Amino acid sequence: MTIVVSLVIIIIIIIIIIVVVVVIIEVTVRCVCRYADRAKQIVCKAVVNEDPNTRLIHDLKAEVERLRELLRLEGVDLNQGKCY
């Protein structure tokens, strides 16, 4: 009778160990999934490190070219006369 009781106790201990291991694995998987979800939501926006004055000059030159093209399409010849 004592051998049967001992075997039952050993089986119960093994079942408890298996349950604990399964719970630990489940918690680990949940943590990894949460980490992966947070990592997936990270948005990386590249920004060019540019001097504001350089950017302004670039934008103004582009605007001048756009306006020249607009005048050319309207039939205005910028090569006549002098520009100061």
N, CA, C and O atoms as a GROMACS GRO file, in nm:
protein
  336
    1MET      N    1   0.081  -0.119   0.000
    1MET     CA    2   0.000   0.000   0.000
    1MET      C    3   0.085   0.126   0.000
    1MET      O    4   0.050   0.226  -0.063
    2THR      N    5   0.195   0.122   0.069
    2THR     CA    6   0.281   0.240   0.074
    2THR      C    7   0.347   0.268  -0.061
    2THR      O    8   0.375   0.383  -0.094
    3ILE      N    9   0.372   0.164  -0.138
    3ILE     CA   10   0.432   0.183  -0.270
    3ILE      C   11   0.332   0.254  -0.361
    3ILE      O   12   0.370   0.343  -0.438
    4VAL      N   13   0.207   0.217  -0.353
    4VAL     CA   14   0.103   0.280  -0.434
    4VAL      C   15   0.087   0.426  -0.396
    4VAL      O   16   0.075   0.512  -0.483
    5VAL      N   17   0.088   0.454  -0.268
    5VAL     CA   18   0.077   0.593  -0.220
    5VAL      C   19   0.198   0.672  -0.266
    5VAL      O   20   0.184   0.787  -0.309
    6SER      N   21   0.314   0.613  -0.257
    6SER     CA   22   0.436   0.681  -0.302
    6SER      C   23   0.430   0.711  -0.451
    6SER      O   24   0.467   0.820  -0.494
    7LEU      N   25   0.384   0.615  -0.530
    7LEU     CA   26   0.371   0.636  -0.674
    7LEU      C   27   0.270   0.745  -0.707
    7LEU      O   28   0.292   0.825  -0.798
    8VAL      N   29   0.162   0.750  -0.636
    8VAL     CA   30   0.060   0.854  -0.657
    8VAL      C   31   0.118   0.990  -0.624
    8VAL      O   32   0.096   1.087  -0.697
    9ILE      N   33   0.190   0.997  -0.515
    9ILE     CA   34   0.252   1.125  -0.476
    9ILE      C   35   0.353   1.168  -0.582
    9ILE      O   36   0.358   1.286  -0.618
   10ILE      N   37   0.433   1.076  -0.631
   10ILE     CA   38   0.531   1.108  -0.735
   10ILE      C   39   0.460   1.155  -0.862
   10ILE      O   40   0.504   1.251  -0.925
   11ILE      N   41   0.353   1.089  -0.901
   11ILE     CA   42   0.278   1.128  -1.020
   11ILE      C   43   0.217   1.267  -1.001
   11ILE      O   44   0.218   1.348  -1.094
   12ILE      N   45   0.165   1.295  -0.883
   12ILE     CA   46   0.109   1.428  -0.855
   12ILE      C   47   0.218   1.535  -0.862
   12ILE      O   48   0.196   1.642  -0.917
   13ILE      N   49   0.334   1.505  -0.808
   13ILE     CA   50   0.446   1.600  -0.813
   13ILE      C   51   0.488   1.624  -0.958
   13ILE      O   52   0.514   1.738  -0.997
   14ILE      N   53   0.495   1.519  -1.038
   14ILE     CA   54   0.532   1.534  -1.180
   14ILE      C   55   0.427   1.618  -1.253
   14ILE      O   56   0.463   1.703  -1.334
   15ILE      N   57   0.300   1.596  -1.225
   15ILE     CA   58   0.193   1.674  -1.288
   15ILE      C   59   0.205   1.821  -1.248
   15ILE      O   60   0.189   1.910  -1.332
   16ILE      N   61   0.233   1.847  -1.122
   16ILE     CA   62   0.250   1.985  -1.075
   16ILE      C   63   0.368   2.051  -1.146
   16ILE      O   64   0.360   2.166  -1.187
   17ILE      N   65   0.478   1.978  -1.159
   17ILE     CA   66   0.596   2.032  -1.228
   17ILE      C   67   0.562   2.063  -1.374
   17ILE      O   68   0.600   2.168  -1.425
   18ILE      N   69   0.491   1.974  -1.440
   18ILE     CA   70   0.453   1.996  -1.579
   18ILE      C   71   0.364   2.119  -1.591
   18ILE      O   72   0.382   2.200  -1.682
   19VAL      N   73   0.268   2.134  -1.500
   19VAL     CA   74   0.179   2.251  -1.503
   19VAL      C   75   0.260   2.379  -1.483
   19VAL      O   76   0.236   2.478  -1.552
   20VAL      N   77   0.353   2.378  -1.389
   20VAL     CA   78   0.435   2.497  -1.364
   20VAL      C   79   0.518   2.532  -1.488
   20VAL      O   80   0.528   2.649  -1.525
   21VAL      N   81   0.577   2.432  -1.552
   21VAL     CA   82   0.657   2.456  -1.672
   21VAL      C   83   0.570   2.512  -1.784
   21VAL      O   84   0.611   2.604  -1.854
   22VAL      N   85   0.450   2.457  -1.800
   22VAL     CA   86   0.359   2.508  -1.903
   22VAL      C   87   0.320   2.653  -1.876
   22VAL      O   88   0.315   2.734  -1.968
   23VAL      N   89   0.294   2.685  -1.752
   23VAL     CA   90   0.259   2.823  -1.716
   23VAL      C   91   0.377   2.916  -1.743
   23VAL      O   92   0.358   3.026  -1.796
   24ILE      N   93   0.497   2.874  -1.709
   24ILE     CA   94   0.616   2.956  -1.734
   24ILE      C   95   0.633   2.978  -1.884
   24ILE      O   96   0.662   3.090  -1.927
   25ILE      N   97   0.615   2.874  -1.963
   25ILE     CA   98   0.627   2.888  -2.109
   25ILE      C   99   0.520   2.982  -2.162
   25ILE      O  100   0.548   3.065  -2.249
   26GLU      N  101   0.397   2.970  -2.113
   26GLU     CA  102   0.288   3.056  -2.158
   26GLU      C  103   0.317   3.202  -2.125
   26GLU      O  104   0.296   3.290  -2.209
   27VAL      N  105   0.365   3.230  -2.006
   27VAL     CA  106   0.398   3.367  -1.967
   27VAL      C  107   0.510   3.421  -2.054
   27VAL      O  108   0.505   3.536  -2.098
   28THR      N  109   0.611   3.339  -2.080
   28THR     CA  110   0.722   3.381  -2.165
   28THR      C  111   0.674   3.413  -2.306
   28THR      O  112   0.714   3.514  -2.365
   29VAL      N  113   0.588   3.329  -2.360
   29VAL     CA  114   0.536   3.352  -2.496
   29VAL      C  115   0.455   3.481  -2.500
   29VAL      O  116   0.466   3.558  -2.595
   30ARG      N  117   0.374   3.505  -2.398
   30ARG     CA  118   0.297   3.630  -2.394
   30ARG      C  119   0.388   3.752  -2.390
   30ARG      O  120   0.363   3.851  -2.460
   31CYS      N  121   0.493   3.746  -2.309
   31CYS     CA  122   0.588   3.858  -2.302
   31CYS      C  123   0.655   3.881  -2.436
   31CYS      O  124   0.670   3.995  -2.480
   32VAL      N  125   0.695   3.773  -2.501
   32VAL     CA  126   0.761   3.786  -2.630
   32VAL      C  127   0.664   3.844  -2.734
   32VAL      O  128   0.702   3.927  -2.816
   33CYS      N  129   0.539   3.801  -2.729
   33CYS     CA  130   0.439   3.853  -2.822
   33CYS      C  131   0.412   4.001  -2.798
   33CYS      O  132   0.398   4.077  -2.893
   34ARG      N  133   0.404   4.042  -2.672
   34ARG     CA  134   0.384   4.184  -2.641
   34ARG      C  135   0.503   4.265  -2.689
   34ARG      O  136   0.486   4.373  -2.746
   35TYR      N  137   0.624   4.215  -2.667
   35TYR     CA  138   0.745   4.284  -2.712
   35TYR      C  139   0.744   4.296  -2.864
   35TYR      O  140   0.776   4.402  -2.919
   36ALA      N  141   0.709   4.188  -2.933
   36ALA     CA  142   0.706   4.190  -3.079
   36ALA      C  143   0.601   4.288  -3.130
   36ALA      O  144   0.624   4.357  -3.229
   37ASP      N  145   0.487   4.295  -3.064
   37ASP     CA  146   0.382   4.388  -3.104
   37ASP      C  147   0.428   4.532  -3.086
   37ASP      O  148   0.404   4.616  -3.172
   38ARG      N  149   0.492   4.561  -2.972
   38ARG     CA  150   0.544   4.697  -2.952
   38ARG      C  151   0.651   4.730  -3.053
   38ARG      O  152   0.656   4.842  -3.104
   39ALA      N  153   0.738   4.634  -3.082
   39ALA     CA  154   0.845   4.658  -3.180
   39ALA      C  155   0.786   4.681  -3.319
   39ALA      O  156   0.840   4.761  -3.397
   40LYS      N  157   0.678   4.613  -3.351
   40LYS     CA  158   0.614   4.627  -3.481
   40LYS      C  159   0.553   4.766  -3.496
   40LYS      O  160   0.543   4.817  -3.608
   41GLN      N  161   0.512   4.827  -3.387
   41GLN     CA  162   0.446   4.957  -3.392
   41GLN      C  163   0.544   5.074  -3.397
   41GLN      O  164   0.502   5.188  -3.411
   42ILE      N  165   0.673   5.047  -3.385
   42ILE     CA  166   0.772   5.155  -3.390
   42ILE      C  167   0.780   5.207  -3.533
   42ILE      O  168   0.794   5.130  -3.628
   43VAL      N  169   0.770   5.339  -3.547
   43VAL     CA  170   0.779   5.403  -3.677
   43VAL      C  171   0.906   5.486  -3.678
   43VAL      O  172   0.926   5.573  -3.593
   44CYS      N  173   0.989   5.460  -3.774
   44CYS     CA  174   1.116   5.533  -3.785
   44CYS      C  175   1.105   5.630  -3.902
   44CYS      O  176   1.085   5.588  -4.016
   45LYS      N  177   1.117   5.757  -3.874
   45LYS     CA  178   1.112   5.859  -3.978
   45LYS      C  179   1.251   5.921  -3.991
   45LYS      O  180   1.302   5.984  -3.898
   46ALA      N  181   1.310   5.903  -4.108
   46ALA     CA  182   1.442   5.959  -4.132
   46ALA      C  183   1.429   6.109  -4.157
   46ALA      O  184   1.341   6.153  -4.231
   47VAL      N  185   1.515   6.186  -4.095
   47VAL     CA  186   1.515   6.330  -4.112
   47VAL      C  187   1.653   6.373  -4.157
   47VAL      O  188   1.754   6.334  -4.097
   48VAL      N  189   1.657   6.453  -4.264
   48VAL     CA  190   1.785   6.503  -4.312
   48VAL      C  191   1.829   6.616  -4.221
   48VAL      O  192   1.754   6.712  -4.198
   49ASN      N  193   1.949   6.605  -4.170
   49ASN     CA  194   2.003   6.708  -4.084
   49ASN      C  195   2.056   6.819  -4.174
   49ASN      O  196   2.168   6.812  -4.225
   50GLU      N  197   1.972   6.923  -4.193
   50GLU     CA  198   2.005   7.028  -4.289
   50GLU      C  199   1.994   7.163  -4.220
   50GLU      O  200   1.907   7.186  -4.136
   51ASP      N  201   2.084   7.252  -4.258
   51ASP     CA  202   2.082   7.388  -4.205
   51ASP      C  203   1.954   7.457  -4.253
   51ASP      O  204   1.921   7.448  -4.371
   52PRO      N  205   1.882   7.526  -4.163
   52PRO     CA  206   1.758   7.592  -4.202
   52PRO      C  207   1.778   7.695  -4.313
   52PRO      O  208   1.693   7.710  -4.401
   53ASN      N  209   1.890   7.765  -4.310
   53ASN     CA  210   1.916   7.865  -4.415
   53ASN      C  211   1.937   7.799  -4.550
   53ASN      O  212   1.890   7.848  -4.652
   54THR      N  213   2.009   7.688  -4.550
   54THR     CA  214   2.031   7.614  -4.675
   54THR      C  215   1.898   7.564  -4.730
   54THR      O  216   1.874   7.570  -4.850
   55ARG      N  217   1.813   7.515  -4.643
   55ARG     CA  218   1.681   7.467  -4.686
   55ARG      C  219   1.597   7.582  -4.742
   55ARG      O  220   1.530   7.564  -4.844
   56LEU      N  221   1.601   7.697  -4.678
   56LEU     CA  222   1.526   7.814  -4.725
   56LEU      C  223   1.576   7.857  -4.863
   56LEU      O  224   1.496   7.887  -4.951
   57ILE      N  225   1.708   7.861  -4.881
   57ILE     CA  226   1.765   7.898  -5.011
   57ILE      C  227   1.720   7.800  -5.118
   57ILE      O  228   1.681   7.840  -5.228
   58HIS      N  229   1.724   7.672  -5.086
   58HIS     CA  230   1.680   7.569  -5.182
   58HIS      C  231   1.533   7.588  -5.218
   58HIS      O  232   1.497   7.580  -5.335
   59ASP      N  233   1.448   7.613  -5.119
   59ASP     CA  234   1.305   7.632  -5.144
   59ASP      C  235   1.280   7.758  -5.227
   59ASP      O  236   1.196   7.756  -5.317
   60LEU      N  237   1.351   7.865  -5.198
   60LEU     CA  238   1.333   7.990  -5.273
   60LEU      C  239   1.379   7.975  -5.417
   60LEU      O  240   1.314   8.027  -5.508
   61LYS      N  241   1.490   7.905  -5.440
   61LYS     CA  242   1.535   7.882  -5.577
   61LYS      C  243   1.433   7.799  -5.655
   61LYS      O  244   1.407   7.826  -5.772
   62ALA      N  245   1.375   7.699  -5.589
   62ALA     CA  246   1.272   7.618  -5.654
   62ALA      C  247   1.150   7.703  -5.687
   62ALA      O  248   1.089   7.685  -5.792
   63GLU      N  249   1.113   7.794  -5.598
   63GLU     CA  250   0.999   7.883  -5.623
   63GLU      C  251   1.028   7.977  -5.738
   63GLU      O  252   0.940   8.002  -5.821
   64VAL      N  253   1.150   8.030  -5.746
   64VAL     CA  254   1.188   8.118  -5.858
   64VAL      C  255   1.177   8.042  -5.991
   64VAL      O  256   1.126   8.094  -6.090
   65GLU      N  257   1.225   7.919  -5.993
   65GLU     CA  258   1.217   7.839  -6.116
   65GLU      C  259   1.072   7.811  -6.153
   65GLU      O  260   1.036   7.813  -6.271
   66ARG      N  261   0.988   7.784  -6.053
   66ARG     CA  262   0.847   7.758  -6.080
   66ARG      C  263   0.780   7.882  -6.138
   66ARG      O  264   0.701   7.872  -6.232
   67LEU      N  265   0.812   8.000  -6.082
   67LEU     CA  266   0.752   8.125  -6.131
   67LEU      C  267   0.803   8.159  -6.270
   67LEU      O  268   0.726   8.208  -6.353
   68ARG      N  269   0.932   8.134  -6.297
   68ARG     CA  270   0.985   8.158  -6.431
   68ARG      C  271   0.914   8.070  -6.534
   68ARG      O  272   0.880   8.116  -6.644
   69GLU      N  273   0.892   7.944  -6.498
   69GLU     CA  274   0.822   7.852  -6.588
   69GLU      C  275   0.678   7.899  -6.611
   69GLU      O  276   0.627   7.890  -6.722
   70LEU      N  277   0.614   7.948  -6.507
   70LEU     CA  278   0.479   8.000  -6.519
   70LEU      C  279   0.475   8.121  -6.612
   70LEU      O  280   0.386   8.132  -6.696
   71LEU      N  281   0.571   8.212  -6.597
   71LEU     CA  282   0.579   8.329  -6.686
   71LEU      C  283   0.608   8.286  -6.829
   71LEU      O  284   0.551   8.342  -6.923
   72ARG      N  285   0.695   8.188  -6.847
   72ARG     CA  286   0.727   8.140  -6.982
   72ARG      C  287   0.603   8.082  -7.048
   72ARG      O  288   0.580   8.104  -7.168
   73LEU      N  289   0.522   8.009  -6.972
   73LEU     CA  290   0.400   7.952  -7.027
   73LEU      C  291   0.296   8.060  -7.062
   73LEU      O  292   0.213   8.040  -7.150
   74GLU      N  293   0.302   8.174  -6.992
   74GLU     CA  294   0.213   8.286  -7.020
   74GLU      C  295   0.264   8.370  -7.137
   74GLU      O  296   0.196   8.463  -7.180
   75GLY      N  297   0.382   8.340  -7.187
   75GLY     CA  298   0.436   8.412  -7.301
   75GLY      C  299   0.524   8.530  -7.265
   75GLY      O  300   0.557   8.611  -7.352
   76VAL      N  301   0.563   8.543  -7.142
   76VAL     CA  302   0.650   8.653  -7.100
   76VAL      C  303   0.794   8.610  -7.120
   76VAL      O  304   0.836   8.505  -7.072
   77ASP      N  305   0.870   8.696  -7.193
   77ASP     CA  306   1.011   8.665  -7.219
   77ASP      C  307   1.095   8.739  -7.116
   77ASP      O  308   1.099   8.862  -7.115
   78LEU      N  309   1.161   8.665  -7.030
   78LEU     CA  310   1.243   8.726  -6.925
   78LEU      C  311   1.377   8.775  -6.977
   78LEU      O  312   1.447   8.849  -6.907
   79ASN      N  313   1.415   8.735  -7.099
   79ASN     CA  314   1.544   8.776  -7.153
   79ASN      C  315   1.539   8.917  -7.211
   79ASN      O  316   1.644   8.975  -7.238
   80GLN      N  317   1.421   8.974  -7.231
   80GLN     CA  318   1.409   9.112  -7.278
   80GLN      C  319   1.418   9.203  -7.158
   80GLN      O  320   1.360   9.175  -7.053
   81GLY      N  321   1.490   9.310  -7.173
   81GLY     CA  322   1.504   9.405  -7.062
   81GLY      C  323   1.606   9.356  -6.962
   81GLY      O  324   1.665   9.249  -6.977
   82LYS      N  325   1.625   9.435  -6.861
   82LYS     CA  326   1.726   9.403  -6.760
   82LYS      C  327   1.658   9.372  -6.627
   82LYS      O  328   1.557   9.433  -6.590
   83CYS      N  329   1.714   9.278  -6.557
   83CYS     CA  330   1.667   9.247  -6.423
   83CYS      C  331   1.771   9.292  -6.323
   83CYS      O  332   1.889   9.261  -6.338
   84TYR      N  333   1.728   9.362  -6.224
   84TYR     CA  334   1.822   9.408  -6.121
   84TYR      C  335   1.801   9.331  -5.996
   84TYR      O  336   1.870   9.355  -5.897
   0.00000   0.00000   0.00000
